Amino acid sequence: MVAEKLARETDPRVIPTGTEVYIPELELYAVAEDTGGDIKGKRIDVYTGSGEEGLKEALDIGNRMVTVIIIKRA
């Protein structure tokens, strides 16, 4: 099953806010919704939810290199 999440933070010079992306390694469709002060260049921060379930998913994803495919640029 392909999941949908918010790409909470991106560098708008690389992935503008509102851009739809697909991350095949995570089978994840996401929308860039925010810019983060710590997110510079080719980095993306994916929101996985809150509580124990969100934390578990974030730890499962970890910090790794992924492919980000632009579906629709904002």
C-alpha positions, 0 to 999 in steps of 0.5 A: 500500500502506498502511504500519504504523509506531509513532507513537513519541511523542505528547502524551498529553493530545492522543493518549493512549498506545495510541491507534490513528491513521491519517495519510492524507497518509502512508497510515500506520496507527500506534499511540501508544507513548510520550510525548516530552519535546519533543512538546507539543500537536498534534505526533506523532513517527513512528518510521520504522525504523533504519539508512539505510532508516529515515533515508531515510524520515524525511527523505522525511516531513520536518517537515510538517502532517498530518491525524491521524484517531483510529481507536481511543482508548486 
